[in-house]
């Protein structure tokens, strides 16, 4: 599926498969969501909207059930021996 880049609100890319009626959205947090049974007219309106994020929130997000394809990227955890993530050596003098 071809994805169109966008920088509207939290949307980063949108794509549509007309044969399968699947809408895919990529969000700024790295997650990708897929929506089934989305009509062609919703896709056309989303991609041509002056504010795709608002259109998505108003007409798709709460109207269709999303399947999460990817999750948010894992945040790096600090090493177990250091609460701040950096090693610090202290010596008494």
DARA-V98198 format. One record per backbone hydrogen bond with DSSP energy under -1.0 kcal/mol. CO is the residue of the C=O (numbers start at 1). NH is the residue of the N-H. E is the energy in kcal/mol with one decimal. If there is no record, write none. Layout:
co:CO nh:NH e:E
co:CO nh:NH e:E
This chain:
co:4 nh:14 e:-2.1
co:8 nh:11 e:-2.4
co:10 nh:28 e:-2.4
co:12 nh:6 e:-2.2
co:13 nh:26 e:-2.9
co:14 nh:4 e:-3.8
co:15 nh:24 e:-2.7
co:17 nh:21 e:-1.5
co:17 nh:22 e:-1.7
co:21 nh:38 e:-2.3
co:22 nh:17 e:-2.5
co:23 nh:35 e:-3.2
co:24 nh:15 e:-2.4
co:25 nh:33 e:-2.9
co:26 nh:12 e:-3.2
co:26 nh:13 e:-1.4
co:27 nh:30 e:-2.0
co:31 nh:27 e:-2.9
co:32 nh:69 e:-2.9
co:32 nh:70 e:-1.3
co:33 nh:25 e:-2.7
co:34 nh:67 e:-2.5
co:35 nh:23 e:-2.6
co:39 nh:43 e:-1.7
co:40 nh:44 e:-2.7
co:41 nh:45 e:-2.4
co:42 nh:46 e:-2.6
co:43 nh:47 e:-2.7
co:44 nh:48 e:-1.5
co:51 nh:55 e:-2.3
co:52 nh:56 e:-3.0
co:53 nh:57 e:-2.6
co:54 nh:58 e:-2.6
co:55 nh:59 e:-2.5
co:56 nh:60 e:-2.1
co:56 nh:61 e:-2.7
co:60 nh:64 e:-2.0
co:67 nh:34 e:-2.3
co:70 nh:32 e:-1.0
co:79 nh:82 e:-1.8
